[in-house]
Amino acid sequence: MATDARLNVGILQHPKIKKLGYRLGPQGPLSYIALILWVAANKPDGDLSGMEADDIELAIDWPEEPGVFFNALIEFRLLDETNPGHYAMHGWAERNPWVAGRGGRA
């Protein structure tokens, strides 16, 4: 299990994250950061295949209306639908190369 993840120091100023905050309030960006940390610990390749919208929201204890956080992630392209019903963190390997490459290290 990973013990850390990479966050860009400008994450809260990124246009997608600002839109997330505008749409969902401060819980949106906070939950996205929680998702980054959860993915680093549990799905280090960034592939969320096998997880549905509610699984993703439950993983980070989304406290608001079900589906709202997930739908915003898709709309703002913070999650990619790689195949119908299969999701992955957008740009995961580029933004978290150490975690993403963990499977190749022993």
N, C-alpha and C positions, 0 to 999 in steps of 0.2 A: 504494500500500500504506500502510495506517495505521502510524504509528510509536508510537501509544499507545492505551490503552483505559482506561475508567473502572472503578475498583473501589471499592465502598463501604468505608469504614474499618471497618465492622462485619461484613464478609463472613464472617469466621471465627466470629462469634457468631450468625449467622443459623441458625434451626432446621434448615433443609434441609441446610446445610453441616455442621452438627454431626452430623446423622444420617449424612451421607456419610462423615464421619470415623469415627463409631462403627462403621459397617458395613465400611469399607475401610481403616481406619487412616489415618495422616497422608498417605499417597499419594493418597487420595481427594480431599480439598480441594486439595492441590497440583496434581493433574491437572485439576481443574475450573478452577483459575486459569489453568493452561496452555491449556486449551480456550478460555477467554475471550480470551486473547491471540492464539491461533491464528485464532479466528473474526474478531477485529478486523483481522488482517492479510490474511486470505484469503477470508472470506465476510462482508464488512462489513454486509450487511443482516440477518445472523443466520440466514439461510435455509440449511439444510444439505441441501437437496434434492439427490439424486444421490449422497449418501453413505450407506453402510450402516454398521452397528454397528462392523464391523472397520475401516472407513475412518476413523471418528471416533476410535477408540482408537489407530490407527496415527498419526494426525495429531499426537497428543500423546505418543507413545511410551509408552503404557500398558504397564507392565512385568509386570503380574500376569496371572491367568487371563483369556483372551479372553471378552468378553461381560459380565463382572462390572461393570465401570465403566459401560458403556452402559446396562445394565439398571437400575443404581442411579440413573442420571440420569433415566431414564423414570419409575421408581417414585417418586422424590422430586420429580418435576415440574420438573426443571432443564432438561429438553428436552421440547418439545411435539411430538407426532405430528400434524402439520397435515393430512395425508392419509395413507392407508396407505403405509408405507415412506418417507414424507417427514418430515423433522425440522427443527425450528427451535429456537434458543435461547429459553428462556422469558423473556419480558419484555425482550428485547434492545433494542428501540427506546426503551423508558423508561429503561433502565439505562445505555445507551451511545448517547445521541441524536446525539452528534457523529459517531461512527463510522457509525452507521446512516444518517445523512443525507449521508454523504460522496458518494454517487452523484449527488446533485443539485448538488454544488459542483464547480467546475472550477478 
